[in-house]
Amino acid sequence: MFDKVFGPASQQRDLYEQAVSPIVNEVLEGYNCTIFAYGQTGTGKHYTRKEVQGRRGVVPRAVRQIFDILEAQIAEYQHESHVP
């Protein structure tokens, strides 16, 4: 059984808002969560992990959402970038 299935005409933003954003909120509430991307080769799973042609995938959107929420809560956090 699947929670959600998105077809080939689905937009990255719609997928994120419907399936990922609620999970990110649960992570910030302290729950352990997993997002499992499954599909045939060439269906866009890799695209969901990074930024391609100026468009954000799932992972960059989730990171941005986390920091936006923390900043809105005026939460104290430490951001360390390991990317040169």
mmCIF file of the N, C-alpha and C atoms, coordinates in Angstrom:
data_MODEL
# 
_entry.id   MODEL 
# 
loop_
_atom_site.group_PDB 
_atom_site.id 
_atom_site.type_symbol 
_atom_site.label_atom_id 
_atom_site.label_alt_id 
_atom_site.label_comp_id 
_atom_site.label_asym_id 
_atom_site.label_entity_id 
_atom_site.label_seq_id 
_atom_site.pdbx_PDB_ins_code 
_atom_site.Cartn_x 
_atom_site.Cartn_y 
_atom_site.Cartn_z 
_atom_site.occupancy 
_atom_site.B_iso_or_equiv 
_atom_site.pdbx_formal_charge 
_atom_site.auth_seq_id 
_atom_site.auth_comp_id 
_atom_site.auth_asym_id 
_atom_site.auth_atom_id 
_atom_site.pdbx_PDB_model_num 
ATOM 1   N N  . MET A 1 1  ? 0.843  -1.168 0.000   1.00 0.00 ? 1  MET A N  1 
ATOM 2   C CA . MET A 1 1  ? 0.000  0.000  0.000   1.00 0.00 ? 1  MET A CA 1 
ATOM 3   C C  . MET A 1 1  ? 0.899  1.246  0.000   1.00 0.00 ? 1  MET A C  1 
ATOM 4   N N  . PHE A 1 2  ? 0.520  2.248  -0.751  1.00 0.00 ? 2  PHE A N  1 
ATOM 5   C CA . PHE A 1 2  ? 1.276  3.489  -0.855  1.00 0.00 ? 2  PHE A CA 1 
ATOM 6   C C  . PHE A 1 2  ? 0.457  4.635  -0.290  1.00 0.00 ? 2  PHE A C  1 
ATOM 7   N N  . ASP A 1 3  ? 1.143  5.610  0.297   1.00 0.00 ? 3  ASP A N  1 
ATOM 8   C CA . ASP A 1 3  ? 0.454  6.810  0.773   1.00 0.00 ? 3  ASP A CA 1 
ATOM 9   C C  . ASP A 1 3  ? 0.064  7.709  -0.395  1.00 0.00 ? 3  ASP A C  1 
ATOM 10  N N  . LYS A 1 4  ? 0.992  7.861  -1.337  1.00 0.00 ? 4  LYS A N  1 
ATOM 11  C CA . LYS A 1 4  ? 0.737  8.713  -2.492  1.00 0.00 ? 4  LYS A CA 1 
ATOM 12  C C  . LYS A 1 4  ? 1.492  8.158  -3.691  1.00 0.00 ? 4  LYS A C  1 
ATOM 13  N N  . VAL A 1 5  ? 0.937  8.369  -4.869  1.00 0.00 ? 5  VAL A N  1 
ATOM 14  C CA . VAL A 1 5  ? 1.596  8.003  -6.120  1.00 0.00 ? 5  VAL A CA 1 
ATOM 15  C C  . VAL A 1 5  ? 1.451  9.198  -7.050  1.00 0.00 ? 5  VAL A C  1 
ATOM 16  N N  . PHE A 1 6  ? 2.538  9.587  -7.704  1.00 0.00 ? 6  PHE A N  1 
ATOM 17  C CA . PHE A 1 6  ? 2.522  10.735 -8.603  1.00 0.00 ? 6  PHE A CA 1 
ATOM 18  C C  . PHE A 1 6  ? 2.852  10.271 -10.011 1.00 0.00 ? 6  PHE A C  1 
ATOM 19  N N  . GLY A 1 7  ? 2.085  10.733 -10.965 1.00 0.00 ? 7  GLY A N  1 
ATOM 20  C CA . GLY A 1 7  ? 2.270  10.341 -12.358 1.00 0.00 ? 7  GLY A CA 1 
ATOM 21  C C  . GLY A 1 7  ? 3.323  11.175 -13.059 1.00 0.00 ? 7  GLY A C  1 
ATOM 22  N N  . PRO A 1 8  ? 3.559  10.873 -14.339 1.00 0.00 ? 8  PRO A N  1 
ATOM 23  C CA . PRO A 1 8  ? 4.611  11.548 -15.091 1.00 0.00 ? 8  PRO A CA 1 
ATOM 24  C C  . PRO A 1 8  ? 4.365  13.041 -15.303 1.00 0.00 ? 8  PRO A C  1 
ATOM 25  N N  . ALA A 1 9  ? 3.148  13.499 -15.220 1.00 0.00 ? 9  ALA A N  1 
ATOM 26  C CA . ALA A 1 9  ? 2.854  14.924 -15.402 1.00 0.00 ? 9  ALA A CA 1 
ATOM 27  C C  . ALA A 1 9  ? 2.949  15.708 -14.093 1.00 0.00 ? 9  ALA A C  1 
ATOM 28  N N  . SER A 1 10 ? 3.298  15.045 -13.010 1.00 0.00 ? 10 SER A N  1 
ATOM 29  C CA . SER A 1 10 ? 3.378  15.702 -11.704 1.00 0.00 ? 10 SER A CA 1 
ATOM 30  C C  . SER A 1 10 ? 4.491  16.735 -11.680 1.00 0.00 ? 10 SER A C  1 
ATOM 31  N N  . GLN A 1 11 ? 4.253  17.806 -10.957 1.00 0.00 ? 11 GLN A N  1 
ATOM 32  C CA . GLN A 1 11 ? 5.255  18.858 -10.792 1.00 0.00 ? 11 GLN A CA 1 
ATOM 33  C C  . GLN A 1 11 ? 5.989  18.651 -9.473  1.00 0.00 ? 11 GLN A C  1 
ATOM 34  N N  . GLN A 1 12 ? 7.274  19.003 -9.442  1.00 0.00 ? 12 GLN A N  1 
ATOM 35  C CA . GLN A 1 12 ? 8.099  18.845 -8.250  1.00 0.00 ? 12 GLN A CA 1 
ATOM 36  C C  . GLN A 1 12 ? 7.485  19.578 -7.048  1.00 0.00 ? 12 GLN A C  1 
ATOM 37  N N  . ARG A 1 13 ? 6.976  20.771 -7.276  1.00 0.00 ? 13 ARG A N  1 
ATOM 38  C CA . ARG A 1 13 ? 6.373  21.558 -6.200  1.00 0.00 ? 13 ARG A CA 1 
ATOM 39  C C  . ARG A 1 13 ? 5.154  20.847 -5.599  1.00 0.00 ? 13 ARG A C  1 
ATOM 40  N N  . ASP A 1 14 ? 4.311  20.264 -6.459  1.00 0.00 ? 14 ASP A N  1 
ATOM 41  C CA . ASP A 1 14 ? 3.126  19.552 -5.976  1.00 0.00 ? 14 ASP A CA 1 
ATOM 42  C C  . ASP A 1 14 ? 3.510  18.335 -5.153  1.00 0.00 ? 14 ASP A C  1 
ATOM 43  N N  . LEU A 1 15 ? 4.477  17.581 -5.648  1.00 0.00 ? 15 LEU A N  1 
ATOM 44  C CA . LEU A 1 15 ? 4.968  16.420 -4.918  1.00 0.00 ? 15 LEU A CA 1 
ATOM 45  C C  . LEU A 1 15 ? 5.478  16.846 -3.544  1.00 0.00 ? 15 LEU A C  1 
ATOM 46  N N  . TYR A 1 16 ? 6.261  17.915 -3.521  1.00 0.00 ? 16 TYR A N  1 
ATOM 47  C CA . TYR A 1 16 ? 6.838  18.362 -2.257  1.00 0.00 ? 16 TYR A CA 1 
ATOM 48  C C  . TYR A 1 16 ? 5.747  18.791 -1.279  1.00 0.00 ? 16 TYR A C  1 
ATOM 49  N N  . GLU A 1 17 ? 4.830  19.634 -1.743  1.00 0.00 ? 17 GLU A N  1 
ATOM 50  C CA . GLU A 1 17 ? 3.792  20.161 -0.855  1.00 0.00 ? 17 GLU A CA 1 
ATOM 51  C C  . GLU A 1 17 ? 2.869  19.066 -0.316  1.00 0.00 ? 17 GLU A C  1 
ATOM 52  N N  . GLN A 1 18 ? 2.545  18.083 -1.144  1.00 0.00 ? 18 GLN A N  1 
ATOM 53  C CA . GLN A 1 18 ? 1.606  17.042 -0.726  1.00 0.00 ? 18 GLN A CA 1 
ATOM 54  C C  . GLN A 1 18 ? 2.247  15.918 0.065   1.00 0.00 ? 18 GLN A C  1 
ATOM 55  N N  . ALA A 1 19 ? 3.470  15.533 -0.309  1.00 0.00 ? 19 ALA A N  1 
ATOM 56  C CA . ALA A 1 19 ? 4.058  14.335 0.287   1.00 0.00 ? 19 ALA A CA 1 
ATOM 57  C C  . ALA A 1 19 ? 5.217  14.595 1.232   1.00 0.00 ? 19 ALA A C  1 
ATOM 58  N N  . VAL A 1 20 ? 5.997  15.636 1.005   1.00 0.00 ? 20 VAL A N  1 
ATOM 59  C CA . VAL A 1 20 ? 7.225  15.826 1.777   1.00 0.00 ? 20 VAL A CA 1 
ATOM 60  C C  . VAL A 1 20 ? 7.076  16.872 2.879   1.00 0.00 ? 20 VAL A C  1 
ATOM 61  N N  . SER A 1 21 ? 6.482  17.993 2.573   1.00 0.00 ? 21 SER A N  1 
ATOM 62  C CA . SER A 1 21 ? 6.367  19.073 3.548   1.00 0.00 ? 21 SER A CA 1 
ATOM 63  C C  . SER A 1 21 ? 5.759  18.619 4.880   1.00 0.00 ? 21 SER A C  1 
ATOM 64  N N  . PRO A 1 22 ? 4.674  17.827 4.867   1.00 0.00 ? 22 PRO A N  1 
ATOM 65  C CA . PRO A 1 22 ? 4.140  17.356 6.148   1.00 0.00 ? 22 PRO A CA 1 
ATOM 66  C C  . PRO A 1 22 ? 5.131  16.478 6.928   1.00 0.00 ? 22 PRO A C  1 
ATOM 67  N N  . ILE A 1 23 ? 5.952  15.727 6.200   1.00 0.00 ? 23 ILE A N  1 
ATOM 68  C CA . ILE A 1 23 ? 6.943  14.873 6.865   1.00 0.00 ? 23 ILE A CA 1 
ATOM 69  C C  . ILE A 1 23 ? 8.034  15.720 7.497   1.00 0.00 ? 23 ILE A C  1 
ATOM 70  N N  . VAL A 1 24 ? 8.451  16.781 6.818   1.00 0.00 ? 24 VAL A N  1 
ATOM 71  C CA . VAL A 1 24 ? 9.460  17.685 7.386   1.00 0.00 ? 24 VAL A CA 1 
ATOM 72  C C  . VAL A 1 24 ? 8.928  18.290 8.685   1.00 0.00 ? 24 VAL A C  1 
ATOM 73  N N  . ASN A 1 25 ? 7.657  18.664 8.701   1.00 0.00 ? 25 ASN A N  1 
ATOM 74  C CA . ASN A 1 25 ? 7.066  19.194 9.932   1.00 0.00 ? 25 ASN A CA 1 
ATOM 75  C C  . ASN A 1 25 ? 7.104  18.161 11.054  1.00 0.00 ? 25 ASN A C  1 
ATOM 76  N N  . GLU A 1 26 ? 6.847  16.904 10.732  1.00 0.00 ? 26 GLU A N  1 
ATOM 77  C CA . GLU A 1 26 ? 6.899  15.847 11.743  1.00 0.00 ? 26 GLU A CA 1 
ATOM 78  C C  . GLU A 1 26 ? 8.323  15.644 12.260  1.00 0.00 ? 26 GLU A C  1 
ATOM 79  N N  . VAL A 1 27 ? 9.305  15.772 11.387  1.00 0.00 ? 27 VAL A N  1 
ATOM 80  C CA . VAL A 1 27 ? 10.709 15.674 11.819  1.00 0.00 ? 27 VAL A CA 1 
ATOM 81  C C  . VAL A 1 27 ? 11.005 16.745 12.858  1.00 0.00 ? 27 VAL A C  1 
ATOM 82  N N  . LEU A 1 28 ? 10.527 17.946 12.607  1.00 0.00 ? 28 LEU A N  1 
ATOM 83  C CA . LEU A 1 28 ? 10.777 19.049 13.546  1.00 0.00 ? 28 LEU A CA 1 
ATOM 84  C C  . LEU A 1 28 ? 9.991  18.895 14.847  1.00 0.00 ? 28 LEU A C  1 
ATOM 85  N N  . GLU A 1 29 ? 9.004  18.017 14.847  1.00 0.00 ? 29 GLU A N  1 
ATOM 86  C CA . GLU A 1 29 ? 8.274  17.701 16.079  1.00 0.00 ? 29 GLU A CA 1 
ATOM 87  C C  . GLU A 1 29 ? 8.948  16.567 16.841  1.00 0.00 ? 29 GLU A C  1 
ATOM 88  N N  . GLY A 1 30 ? 10.006 15.995 16.264  1.00 0.00 ? 30 GLY A N  1 
ATOM 89  C CA . GLY A 1 30 ? 10.771 14.969 16.950  1.00 0.00 ? 30 GLY A CA 1 
ATOM 90  C C  . GLY A 1 30 ? 10.552 13.547 16.468  1.00 0.00 ? 30 GLY A C  1 
ATOM 91  N N  . TYR A 1 31 ? 9.790  13.371 15.406  1.00 0.00 ? 31 TYR A N  1 
ATOM 92  C CA . TYR A 1 31 ? 9.550  12.034 14.881  1.00 0.00 ? 31 TYR A CA 1 
ATOM 93  C C  . TYR A 1 31 ? 10.663 11.623 13.915  1.00 0.00 ? 31 TYR A C  1 
ATOM 94  N N  . ASN A 1 32 ? 10.981 10.335 13.880  1.00 0.00 ? 32 ASN A N  1 
ATOM 95  C CA . ASN A 1 32 ? 11.892 9.801  12.870  1.00 0.00 ? 32 ASN A CA 1 
ATOM 96  C C  . ASN A 1 32 ? 11.073 9.523  11.625  1.00 0.00 ? 32 ASN A C  1 
ATOM 97  N N  . CYS A 1 33 ? 11.509 10.024 10.491  1.00 0.00 ? 33 CYS A N  1 
ATOM 98  C CA . CYS A 1 33 ? 10.753 9.874  9.251   1.00 0.00 ? 33 CYS A CA 1 
ATOM 99  C C  . CYS A 1 33 ? 11.663 9.445  8.110   1.00 0.00 ? 33 CYS A C  1 
ATOM 100 N N  . THR A 1 34 ? 11.075 8.762  7.139   1.00 0.00 ? 34 THR A N  1 
ATOM 101 C CA . THR A 1 34 ? 11.805 8.328  5.953   1.00 0.00 ? 34 THR A CA 1 
ATOM 102 C C  . THR A 1 34 ? 10.973 8.627  4.718   1.00 0.00 ? 34 THR A C  1 
ATOM 103 N N  . ILE A 1 35 ? 11.630 9.112  3.706   1.00 0.00 ? 35 ILE A N  1 
ATOM 104 C CA . ILE A 1 35 ? 10.985 9.300  2.412   1.00 0.00 ? 35 ILE A CA 1 
ATOM 105 C C  . ILE A 1 35 ? 11.658 8.317  1.468   1.00 0.00 ? 35 ILE A C  1 
ATOM 106 N N  . PHE A 1 36 ? 10.886 7.423  0.899   1.00 0.00 ? 36 PHE A N  1 
ATOM 107 C CA . PHE A 1 36 ? 11.412 6.375  0.038   1.00 0.00 ? 36 PHE A CA 1 
ATOM 108 C C  . PHE A 1 36 ? 10.995 6.675  -1.391  1.00 0.00 ? 36 PHE A C  1 
ATOM 109 N N  . ALA A 1 37 ? 11.979 6.920  -2.261  1.00 0.00 ? 37 ALA A N  1 
ATOM 110 C CA . ALA A 1 37 ? 11.699 7.183  -3.677  1.00 0.00 ? 37 ALA A CA 1 
ATOM 111 C C  . ALA A 1 37 ? 11.986 5.924  -4.478  1.00 0.00 ? 37 ALA A C  1 
ATOM 112 N N  . TYR A 1 38 ? 10.977 5.420  -5.142  1.00 0.00 ? 38 TYR A N  1 
ATOM 113 C CA . TYR A 1 38 ? 11.102 4.182  -5.902  1.00 0.00 ? 38 TYR A CA 1 
ATOM 114 C C  . TYR A 1 38 ? 10.585 4.408  -7.304  1.00 0.00 ? 38 TYR A C  1 
ATOM 115 N N  . GLY A 1 39 ? 11.289 3.893  -8.264  1.00 0.00 ? 39 GLY A N  1 
ATOM 116 C CA . GLY A 1 39 ? 10.798 4.006  -9.626  1.00 0.00 ? 39 GLY A CA 1 
ATOM 117 C C  . GLY A 1 39 ? 11.811 3.516  -10.636 1.00 0.00 ? 39 GLY A C  1 
ATOM 118 N N  . GLN A 1 40 ? 11.359 3.407  -11.848 1.00 0.00 ? 40 GLN A N  1 
ATOM 119 C CA . GLN A 1 40 ? 12.182 2.941  -12.955 1.00 0.00 ? 40 GLN A CA 1 
ATOM 120 C C  . GLN A 1 40 ? 13.326 3.919  -13.201 1.00 0.00 ? 40 GLN A C  1 
ATOM 121 N N  . THR A 1 41 ? 14.424 3.420  -13.717 1.00 0.00 ? 41 THR A N  1 
ATOM 122 C CA . THR A 1 41 ? 15.552 4.267  -14.089 1.00 0.00 ? 41 THR A CA 1 
ATOM 123 C C  . THR A 1 41 ? 15.082 5.346  -15.057 1.00 0.00 ? 41 THR A C  1 
ATOM 124 N N  . GLY A 1 42 ? 15.524 6.577  -14.785 1.00 0.00 ? 42 GLY A N  1 
ATOM 125 C CA . GLY A 1 42 ? 15.176 7.686  -15.662 1.00 0.00 ? 42 GLY A CA 1 
ATOM 126 C C  . GLY A 1 42 ? 13.872 8.376  -15.318 1.00 0.00 ? 42 GLY A C  1 
ATOM 127 N N  . THR A 1 43 ? 13.275 8.042  -14.166 1.00 0.00 ? 43 THR A N  1 
ATOM 128 C CA . THR A 1 43 ? 11.984 8.654  -13.818 1.00 0.00 ? 43 THR A CA 1 
ATOM 129 C C  . THR A 1 43 ? 12.117 9.902  -12.949 1.00 0.00 ? 43 THR A C  1 
ATOM 130 N N  . GLY A 1 44 ? 13.346 10.308 -12.619 1.00 0.00 ? 44 GLY A N  1 
ATOM 131 C CA . GLY A 1 44 ? 13.523 11.567 -11.897 1.00 0.00 ? 44 GLY A CA 1 
ATOM 132 C C  . GLY A 1 44 ? 13.880 11.447 -10.438 1.00 0.00 ? 44 GLY A C  1 
ATOM 133 N N  . LYS A 1 45 ? 14.204 10.267 -9.977  1.00 0.00 ? 45 LYS A N  1 
ATOM 134 C CA . LYS A 1 45 ? 14.555 10.118 -8.555  1.00 0.00 ? 45 LYS A CA 1 
ATOM 135 C C  . LYS A 1 45 ? 15.793 10.934 -8.208  1.00 0.00 ? 45 LYS A C  1 
ATOM 136 N N  . HIS A 1 46 ? 16.782 10.911 -9.083  1.00 0.00 ? 46 HIS A N  1 
ATOM 137 C CA . HIS A 1 46 ? 18.012 11.657 -8.817  1.00 0.00 ? 46 HIS A CA 1 
ATOM 138 C C  . HIS A 1 46 ? 17.732 13.153 -8.798  1.00 0.00 ? 46 HIS A C  1 
ATOM 139 N N  . TYR A 1 47 ? 16.861 13.605 -9.674  1.00 0.00 ? 47 TYR A N  1 
ATOM 140 C CA . TYR A 1 47 ? 16.482 15.017 -9.730  1.00 0.00 ? 47 TYR A CA 1 
ATOM 141 C C  . TYR A 1 47 ? 15.893 15.477 -8.401  1.00 0.00 ? 47 TYR A C  1 
ATOM 142 N N  . THR A 1 48 ? 15.184 14.599 -7.715  1.00 0.00 ? 48 THR A N  1 
ATOM 143 C CA . THR A 1 48 ? 14.548 14.997 -6.463  1.00 0.00 ? 48 THR A CA 1 
ATOM 144 C C  . THR A 1 48 ? 15.561 15.290 -5.368  1.00 0.00 ? 48 THR A C  1 
ATOM 145 N N  . ARG A 1 49 ? 16.806 14.855 -5.535  1.00 0.00 ? 49 ARG A N  1 
ATOM 146 C CA . ARG A 1 49 ? 17.812 15.033 -4.493  1.00 0.00 ? 49 ARG A CA 1 
ATOM 147 C C  . ARG A 1 49 ? 18.640 16.289 -4.657  1.00 0.00 ? 49 ARG A C  1 
ATOM 148 N N  . LYS A 1 50 ? 18.588 16.950 -5.781  1.00 0.00 ? 50 LYS A N  1 
ATOM 149 C CA . LYS A 1 50 ? 19.488 18.079 -6.010  1.00 0.00 ? 50 LYS A CA 1 
ATOM 150 C C  . LYS A 1 50 ? 18.789 19.203 -6.765  1.00 0.00 ? 50 LYS A C  1 
ATOM 151 N N  . GLU A 1 51 ? 19.560 20.238 -7.073  1.00 0.00 ? 51 GLU A N  1 
ATOM 152 C CA . GLU A 1 51 ? 19.040 21.347 -7.858  1.00 0.00 ? 51 GLU A CA 1 
ATOM 153 C C  . GLU A 1 51 ? 19.485 21.158 -9.292  1.00 0.00 ? 51 GLU A C  1 
ATOM 154 N N  . VAL A 1 52 ? 18.536 21.174 -10.217 1.00 0.00 ? 52 VAL A N  1 
ATOM 155 C CA . VAL A 1 52 ? 18.827 20.976 -11.623 1.00 0.00 ? 52 VAL A CA 1 
ATOM 156 C C  . VAL A 1 52 ? 18.262 22.153 -12.405 1.00 0.00 ? 52 VAL A C  1 
ATOM 157 N N  . GLN A 1 53 ? 19.094 22.779 -13.208 1.00 0.00 ? 53 GLN A N  1 
ATOM 158 C CA . GLN A 1 53 ? 18.676 23.896 -14.062 1.00 0.00 ? 53 GLN A CA 1 
ATOM 159 C C  . GLN A 1 53 ? 17.938 24.971 -13.275 1.00 0.00 ? 53 GLN A C  1 
ATOM 160 N N  . GLY A 1 54 ? 18.447 25.280 -12.079 1.00 0.00 ? 54 GLY A N  1 
ATOM 161 C CA . GLY A 1 54 ? 17.853 26.342 -11.268 1.00 0.00 ? 54 GLY A CA 1 
ATOM 162 C C  . GLY A 1 54 ? 16.585 25.957 -10.540 1.00 0.00 ? 54 GLY A C  1 
ATOM 163 N N  . ARG A 1 55 ? 16.151 24.714 -10.669 1.00 0.00 ? 55 ARG A N  1 
ATOM 164 C CA . ARG A 1 55 ? 14.938 24.264 -9.975  1.00 0.00 ? 55 ARG A CA 1 
ATOM 165 C C  . ARG A 1 55 ? 15.325 23.338 -8.841  1.00 0.00 ? 55 ARG A C  1 
ATOM 166 N N  . ARG A 1 56 ? 14.765 23.586 -7.673  1.00 0.00 ? 56 ARG A N  1 
ATOM 167 C CA . ARG A 1 56 ? 15.109 22.792 -6.498  1.00 0.00 ? 56 ARG A CA 1 
ATOM 168 C C  . ARG A 1 56 ? 14.377 21.468 -6.481  1.00 0.00 ? 56 ARG A C  1 
ATOM 169 N N  . GLY A 1 57 ? 15.095 20.437 -6.056  1.00 0.00 ? 57 GLY A N  1 
ATOM 170 C CA . GLY A 1 57 ? 14.508 19.131 -5.845  1.00 0.00 ? 57 GLY A CA 1 
ATOM 171 C C  . GLY A 1 57 ? 13.997 19.012 -4.422  1.00 0.00 ? 57 GLY A C  1 
ATOM 172 N N  . VAL A 1 58 ? 13.636 17.818 -4.020  1.00 0.00 ? 58 VAL A N  1 
ATOM 173 C CA . VAL A 1 58 ? 13.046 17.564 -2.708  1.00 0.00 ? 58 VAL A CA 1 
ATOM 174 C C  . VAL A 1 58 ? 14.018 17.884 -1.569  1.00 0.00 ? 58 VAL A C  1 
ATOM 175 N N  . VAL A 1 59 ? 15.249 17.412 -1.666  1.00 0.00 ? 59 VAL A N  1 
ATOM 176 C CA . VAL A 1 59 ? 16.206 17.617 -0.564  1.00 0.00 ? 59 VAL A CA 1 
ATOM 177 C C  . VAL A 1 59 ? 16.496 19.101 -0.345  1.00 0.00 ? 59 VAL A C  1 
ATOM 178 N N  . PRO A 1 60 ? 16.843 19.880 -1.379  1.00 0.00 ? 60 PRO A N  1 
ATOM 179 C CA . PRO A 1 60 ? 17.054 21.303 -1.139  1.00 0.00 ? 60 PRO A CA 1 
ATOM 180 C C  . PRO A 1 60 ? 15.809 22.018 -0.603  1.00 0.00 ? 60 PRO A C  1 
ATOM 181 N N  . ARG A 1 61 ? 14.635 21.615 -1.053  1.00 0.00 ? 61 ARG A N  1 
ATOM 182 C CA . ARG A 1 61 ? 13.399 22.221 -0.540  1.00 0.00 ? 61 ARG A CA 1 
ATOM 183 C C  . ARG A 1 61 ? 13.213 21.899 0.944   1.00 0.00 ? 61 ARG A C  1 
ATOM 184 N N  . ALA A 1 62 ? 13.500 20.646 1.326   1.00 0.00 ? 62 ALA A N  1 
ATOM 185 C CA . ALA A 1 62 ? 13.344 20.239 2.722   1.00 0.00 ? 62 ALA A CA 1 
ATOM 186 C C  . ALA A 1 62 ? 14.313 20.996 3.626   1.00 0.00 ? 62 ALA A C  1 
ATOM 187 N N  . VAL A 1 63 ? 15.548 21.124 3.188   1.00 0.00 ? 63 VAL A N  1 
ATOM 188 C CA . VAL A 1 63 ? 16.540 21.861 3.984   1.00 0.00 ? 63 VAL A CA 1 
ATOM 189 C C  . VAL A 1 63 ? 16.097 23.312 4.142   1.00 0.00 ? 63 VAL A C  1 
ATOM 190 N N  . ARG A 1 64 ? 15.631 23.921 3.060   1.00 0.00 ? 64 ARG A N  1 
ATOM 191 C CA . ARG A 1 64 ? 15.161 25.313 3.132   1.00 0.00 ? 64 ARG A CA 1 
ATOM 192 C C  . ARG A 1 64 ? 13.973 25.428 4.077   1.00 0.00 ? 64 ARG A C  1 
ATOM 193 N N  . GLN A 1 65 ? 13.042 24.483 4.009   1.00 0.00 ? 65 GLN A N  1 
ATOM 194 C CA . GLN A 1 65 ? 11.875 24.501 4.887   1.00 0.00 ? 65 GLN A CA 1 
ATOM 195 C C  . GLN A 1 65 ? 12.294 24.400 6.350   1.00 0.00 ? 65 GLN A C  1 
ATOM 196 N N  . ILE A 1 66 ? 13.226 23.516 6.646   1.00 0.00 ? 66 ILE A N  1 
ATOM 197 C CA . ILE A 1 66 ? 13.703 23.361 8.028   1.00 0.00 ? 66 ILE A CA 1 
ATOM 198 C C  . ILE A 1 66 ? 14.281 24.663 8.549   1.00 0.00 ? 66 ILE A C  1 
ATOM 199 N N  . PHE A 1 67 ? 15.167 25.291 7.775   1.00 0.00 ? 67 PHE A N  1 
ATOM 200 C CA . PHE A 1 67 ? 15.780 26.536 8.236   1.00 0.00 ? 67 PHE A CA 1 
ATOM 201 C C  . PHE A 1 67 ? 14.776 27.679 8.298   1.00 0.00 ? 67 PHE A C  1 
ATOM 202 N N  . ASP A 1 68 ? 13.821 27.718 7.380   1.00 0.00 ? 68 ASP A N  1 
ATOM 203 C CA . ASP A 1 68 ? 12.778 28.752 7.445   1.00 0.00 ? 68 ASP A CA 1 
ATOM 204 C C  . ASP A 1 68 ? 11.962 28.623 8.730   1.00 0.00 ? 68 ASP A C  1 
ATOM 205 N N  . ILE A 1 69 ? 11.605 27.396 9.094   1.00 0.00 ? 69 ILE A N  1 
ATOM 206 C CA . ILE A 1 69 ? 10.825 27.173 10.317  1.00 0.00 ? 69 ILE A CA 1 
ATOM 207 C C  . ILE A 1 69 ? 11.646 27.546 11.546  1.00 0.00 ? 69 ILE A C  1 
ATOM 208 N N  . LEU A 1 70 ? 12.900 27.115 11.579  1.00 0.00 ? 70 LEU A N  1 
ATOM 209 C CA . LEU A 1 70 ? 13.753 27.441 12.728  1.00 0.00 ? 70 LEU A CA 1 
ATOM 210 C C  . LEU A 1 70 ? 13.941 28.949 12.873  1.00 0.00 ? 70 LEU A C  1 
ATOM 211 N N  . GLU A 1 71 ? 14.136 29.640 11.757  1.00 0.00 ? 71 GLU A N  1 
ATOM 212 C CA . GLU A 1 71 ? 14.294 31.092 11.806  1.00 0.00 ? 71 GLU A CA 1 
ATOM 213 C C  . GLU A 1 71 ? 13.001 31.774 12.253  1.00 0.00 ? 71 GLU A C  1 
ATOM 214 N N  . ALA A 1 72 ? 11.855 31.262 11.808  1.00 0.00 ? 72 ALA A N  1 
ATOM 215 C CA . ALA A 1 72 ? 10.568 31.844 12.209  1.00 0.00 ? 72 ALA A CA 1 
ATOM 216 C C  . ALA A 1 72 ? 10.322 31.658 13.702  1.00 0.00 ? 72 ALA A C  1 
ATOM 217 N N  . GLN A 1 73 ? 10.847 30.566 14.257  1.00 0.00 ? 73 GLN A N  1 
ATOM 218 C CA . GLN A 1 73 ? 10.692 30.302 15.689  1.00 0.00 ? 73 GLN A CA 1 
ATOM 219 C C  . GLN A 1 73 ? 11.781 30.976 16.506  1.00 0.00 ? 73 GLN A C  1 
ATOM 220 N N  . ILE A 1 74 ? 12.665 31.669 15.819  1.00 0.00 ? 74 ILE A N  1 
ATOM 221 C CA . ILE A 1 74 ? 13.833 32.281 16.441  1.00 0.00 ? 74 ILE A CA 1 
ATOM 222 C C  . ILE A 1 74 ? 14.591 31.227 17.263  1.00 0.00 ? 74 ILE A C  1 
ATOM 223 N N  . ALA A 1 75 ? 14.684 30.045 16.680  1.00 0.00 ? 75 ALA A N  1 
ATOM 224 C CA . ALA A 1 75 ? 15.381 28.935 17.331  1.00 0.00 ? 75 ALA A CA 1 
ATOM 225 C C  . ALA A 1 75 ? 16.881 29.113 17.167  1.00 0.00 ? 75 ALA A C  1 
ATOM 226 N N  . GLU A 1 76 ? 17.604 28.601 18.119  1.00 0.00 ? 76 GLU A N  1 
ATOM 227 C CA . GLU A 1 76 ? 19.049 28.645 18.040  1.00 0.00 ? 76 GLU A CA 1 
ATOM 228 C C  . GLU A 1 76 ? 19.519 27.363 17.373  1.00 0.00 ? 76 GLU A C  1 
ATOM 229 N N  . TYR A 1 77 ? 20.310 27.498 16.347  1.00 0.00 ? 77 TYR A N  1 
ATOM 230 C CA . TYR A 1 77 ? 20.863 26.339 15.667  1.00 0.00 ? 77 TYR A CA 1 
ATOM 231 C C  . TYR A 1 77 ? 22.220 26.719 15.106  1.00 0.00 ? 77 TYR A C  1 
ATOM 232 N N  . GLN A 1 78 ? 22.982 25.701 14.762  1.00 0.00 ? 78 GLN A N  1 
ATOM 233 C CA . GLN A 1 78 ? 24.303 25.924 14.188  1.00 0.00 ? 78 GLN A CA 1 
ATOM 234 C C  . GLN A 1 78 ? 24.324 25.309 12.812  1.00 0.00 ? 78 GLN A C  1 
ATOM 235 N N  . HIS A 1 79 ? 24.697 26.104 11.833  1.00 0.00 ? 79 HIS A N  1 
ATOM 236 C CA . HIS A 1 79 ? 24.769 25.637 10.446  1.00 0.00 ? 79 HIS A CA 1 
ATOM 237 C C  . HIS A 1 79 ? 26.231 25.519 10.069  1.00 0.00 ? 79 HIS A C  1 
ATOM 238 N N  . GLU A 1 80 ? 26.646 24.309 9.713   1.00 0.00 ? 80 GLU A N  1 
ATOM 239 C CA . GLU A 1 80 ? 28.010 24.086 9.265   1.00 0.00 ? 80 GLU A CA 1 
ATOM 240 C C  . GLU A 1 80 ? 27.967 23.553 7.855   1.00 0.00 ? 80 GLU A C  1 
ATOM 241 N N  . SER A 1 81 ? 28.599 24.270 6.961   1.00 0.00 ? 81 SER A N  1 
ATOM 242 C CA . SER A 1 81 ? 28.643 23.827 5.583   1.00 0.00 ? 81 SER A CA 1 
ATOM 243 C C  . SER A 1 81 ? 29.935 23.056 5.344   1.00 0.00 ? 81 SER A C  1 
ATOM 244 N N  . HIS A 1 82 ? 29.774 21.860 4.797   1.00 0.00 ? 82 HIS A N  1 
ATOM 245 C CA . HIS A 1 82 ? 30.946 21.058 4.454   1.00 0.00 ? 82 HIS A CA 1 
ATOM 246 C C  . HIS A 1 82 ? 31.226 21.116 2.965   1.00 0.00 ? 82 HIS A C  1 
ATOM 247 N N  . VAL A 1 83 ? 30.508 21.989 2.285   1.00 0.00 ? 83 VAL A N  1 
ATOM 248 C CA . VAL A 1 83 ? 30.705 22.146 0.849   1.00 0.00 ? 83 VAL A CA 1 
ATOM 249 C C  . VAL A 1 83 ? 31.626 23.330 0.621   1.00 0.00 ? 83 VAL A C  1 
ATOM 250 N N  . PRO A 1 84 ? 32.715 23.139 -0.122  1.00 0.00 ? 84 PRO A N  1 
ATOM 251 C CA . PRO A 1 84 ? 33.655 24.252 -0.371  1.00 0.00 ? 84 PRO A CA 1 
ATOM 252 C C  . PRO A 1 84 ? 33.039 25.364 -1.158  1.00 0.00 ? 84 PRO A C  1 
# 
